[in-house]
Amino acid sequence: MDTESAAAGGPGTGAGSPDAEGAGVGGRPAVEPPPAPPAVAREVFGERYDAAVRYTELLATAGVTRGLIGPREVPRLWDRHVLNCAVLAELLPGGTTLCDVGSGAGLPGIPVALARPDVSVTLLEPLLRRTTFLEEVVRELGLENVTVLRGRAEEMVGKLAVDVVTARAVAPLERLAGWGLPLLRPHGQMLALKGDSAEQELTDSRAGLAKLGAVEWSVIAVGEGTLETSTRVVQVKVGESPGGVKAATRRAKAAAKAGRAGGPVRGGDRGRSPRRRGR
């Protein structure tokens, strides 16, 4: 598990983390090699196909040894993770600015950036060992349209404003919206990869989304006709005035105050961007 000290910049104690900060991006080989890329990967990634292959290799090696990807996920990295995320690019207009909140191993941000070089992607992640991995990946793949930013979503309110916020396996929808919607520009959208829970989460969150300035929401499928199993996405659009800004600012101040006092950040307050669940 990741510790609070890791979130604050200290060394992590997760799987493979004792030497994670100084390890090379290649890491030790996984128990299983990454699967061969499916033919559709060339269609999805185009000129960046080779970079997508290399990214998948890095997930299977350094991603596993540093505890960002579970070893059991290696055989299904392409279909369940890389391609599953890349098709999110279908929903993005040209020239979009995007923030991937709680980016973890770079999913969905890096596959989207690979599939869409015209999209400017910020990978927002509070944990040092994860941002270290992300910076190494971005550098090795030569992703000029990607920026890695270490911090909590609440801390970025007023400093970062984007057209699209993305997230995958981060938190329940309403809580995620409280973190993500304040980062949106007017008429922006949040795209949350939610799988089978999408409809129920949306039903449970309608009132909260409206309070946060959302004006439209739906569950849509992307990748149909490209992937064997399409990706289910909750799309939340905001109006002229995205909400939740004041609440996010209060949470950021409370987290900063708790940090200065040396006290713990309560789980219910979630003063940092959400801890990523297992993928």
Secondary structure in CASP SS format (residue, H / E / C, confidence):
PFRMAT SS
TARGET T0000
AUTHOR 0000-0000-0000
METHOD secondary structure of the structure
MODEL  1
M C 1.00
D C 1.00
T C 1.00
E H 1.00
S H 1.00
A H 1.00
A H 1.00
A C 1.00
G C 1.00
G C 1.00
P C 1.00
G C 1.00
T C 1.00
G C 1.00
A C 1.00
G C 1.00
S C 1.00
P C 1.00
D C 1.00
A C 1.00
E C 1.00
G C 1.00
A C 1.00
G C 1.00
V C 1.00
G C 1.00
G C 1.00
R C 1.00
P C 1.00
A C 1.00
V C 1.00
E C 1.00
P C 1.00
P C 1.00
P C 1.00
A C 1.00
P C 1.00
P C 1.00
A C 1.00
V H 1.00
A H 1.00
R H 1.00
E H 1.00
V H 1.00
F H 1.00
G H 1.00
E H 1.00
R H 1.00
Y H 1.00
D H 1.00
A H 1.00
A H 1.00
V H 1.00
R H 1.00
Y H 1.00
T H 1.00
E H 1.00
L H 1.00
L H 1.00
A H 1.00
T C 1.00
A H 1.00
G H 1.00
V H 1.00
T H 1.00
R C 1.00
G C 1.00
L C 1.00
I C 1.00
G C 1.00
P H 1.00
R H 1.00
E H 1.00
V H 1.00
P H 1.00
R H 1.00
L H 1.00
W H 1.00
D H 1.00
R H 1.00
H H 1.00
V H 1.00
L H 1.00
N H 1.00
C H 1.00
A H 1.00
V H 1.00
L H 1.00
A H 1.00
E H 1.00
L H 1.00
L C 1.00
P C 1.00
G C 1.00
G C 1.00
T C 1.00
T E 1.00
L E 1.00
C E 1.00
D E 1.00
V E 1.00
G C 1.00
S C 1.00
G C 1.00
A C 1.00
G C 1.00
L C 1.00
P C 1.00
G H 1.00
I H 1.00
P H 1.00
V H 1.00
A H 1.00
L H 1.00
A H 1.00
R C 1.00
P C 1.00
D C 1.00
V C 1.00
S E 1.00
V E 1.00
T E 1.00
L E 1.00
L E 1.00
E E 1.00
P C 1.00
L C 1.00
L H 1.00
R H 1.00
R H 1.00
T H 1.00
T H 1.00
F H 1.00
L H 1.00
E H 1.00
E H 1.00
V H 1.00
V H 1.00
R H 1.00
E H 1.00
L H 1.00
G C 1.00
L C 1.00
E C 1.00
N C 1.00
V E 1.00
T E 1.00
V E 1.00
L E 1.00
R E 1.00
G C 1.00
R C 1.00
A C 1.00
E H 1.00
E H 1.00
M H 1.00
V C 1.00
G C 1.00
K C 1.00
L C 1.00
A C 1.00
V E 1.00
D E 1.00
V E 1.00
V E 1.00
T E 1.00
A E 1.00
R E 1.00
A C 1.00
V C 1.00
A C 1.00
P C 1.00
L H 1.00
E H 1.00
R H 1.00
L H 1.00
A H 1.00
G H 1.00
W H 1.00
G H 1.00
L H 1.00
P H 1.00
L H 1.00
L E 1.00
R E 1.00
P E 1.00
H E 1.00
G E 1.00
Q E 1.00
M E 1.00
L E 1.00
A E 1.00
L E 1.00
K C 1.00
G H 1.00
D H 1.00
S H 1.00
A H 1.00
E H 1.00
Q H 1.00
E H 1.00
L H 1.00
T H 1.00
D H 1.00
S H 1.00
R H 1.00
A H 1.00
G H 1.00
L H 1.00
A H 1.00
K H 1.00
L C 1.00
G C 1.00
A E 1.00
V E 1.00
E E 1.00
W E 1.00
S E 1.00
V E 1.00
I E 1.00
A E 1.00
V E 1.00
G C 1.00
E E 1.00
G C 1.00
T C 1.00
L E 1.00
E C 1.00
T C 1.00
S C 1.00
T E 1.00
R E 1.00
V E 1.00
V E 1.00
Q E 1.00
V E 1.00
K E 1.00
V E 1.00
G C 1.00
E C 1.00
S C 1.00
P C 1.00
G C 1.00
G C 1.00
V H 1.00
K H 1.00
A H 1.00
A H 1.00
T H 1.00
R H 1.00
R H 1.00
A H 1.00
K H 1.00
A H 1.00
A H 1.00
A H 1.00
K H 1.00
A H 1.00
G H 1.00
R H 1.00
A H 1.00
G C 1.00
G C 1.00
P C 1.00
V C 1.00
R C 1.00
G C 1.00
G C 1.00
D C 1.00
R C 1.00
G C 1.00
R C 1.00
S C 1.00
P C 1.00
R C 1.00
R C 1.00
R C 1.00
G C 1.00
R C 1.00
END
